[in-house]
Amino acid sequence: MILHKKGIGMAKKAKSASCGVSTVQGAGCCRVESVVSVDERGQLVLPKEVRERAGIRAGDKLAVVSLEKDGSVCCLTLMRVEALTGMVKDILGPVMQEVMGK
């Protein structure tokens, strides 16, 4: 879920988006950055402007994260591997410490 402060920390929840993800009105979080094509080898090119704005450079590792609704993938997101690794450590680290400590 994406959170956005409105006024003094109060956010108004919007209706679910097409993929069933709740967003917050006025957040301005989602927009079409560009339209890309997939070639016959399954490759696509992120436009230079998007790469520059996101700080993506040659050799960077991105994880492809999917969201499913009714058994079909409806959304694909790119996430820096470093951010994903950090989240996994934050979530699983305390669990593993508890398991190993017992």
Secondary structure, 3 states (H helix, E strand, C coil): CCCCCECCCECCECCCCCCCCCCECCCCCCCCCCCCCCCCCCCCCCCHHHHHHHCCCCCCCEEEEEEEECCEEEEEEEEEHHHHHHHHHHHHHHHHHHHHHC
